[in-house]
Amino acid sequence: MFVSNLVENGKLKNWLFRVATNLSYKTLRKMRNEISDYKCILKEKHNPCIDVIRKVHIQKALMKVPETQRVVIILKFYQGMKYKEISEIIGCPLGTVKTRMHQGLKKMQKILKRFNHR
C-alpha cells in the first residue's frame, strides 16, 4: 500500500513538509512587503523591547534573502530539520542545501549589521 510505504520509509513527513513549504511560499509572496516595524523607546539598559526589535530585524533580514535560501534557513532553524531531510523535501542535492544555507546566512548577517548601525 502506498501510504504504508510512506510511513515506513519516513517519506510521509518529507512529503507533508513539501506541501507546507509550497503553501508557505504562497503566503510569503503575499506578505513580502507587509512586515510591520515595531518601535519602542529604549531608555533603560534592560528594556524588554530590545528582544522584540531584534526579532523584527531577524524577520526583516530573512524576508530579504532569496526564497530558495529562506526556505532552507526556515526548515533548519525554525523546524529543526537536518540537512538530509531538507534536501529530500526541496528536492535538491545535499551540497546545494548547504550552499544555500551558507549564502543565506551570509546575506542575513550583512543586513543585520546595517540594522545595528541605525
Secondary structure as UniProt FT lines:
FT   HELIX           2..9
FT   HELIX           11..31
FT   TURN            32..33
FT   TURN            45..46
FT   HELIX           49..64
FT   HELIX           67..73
FT   HELIX           74..78
FT   HELIX           83..90
FT   HELIX           94..116
//
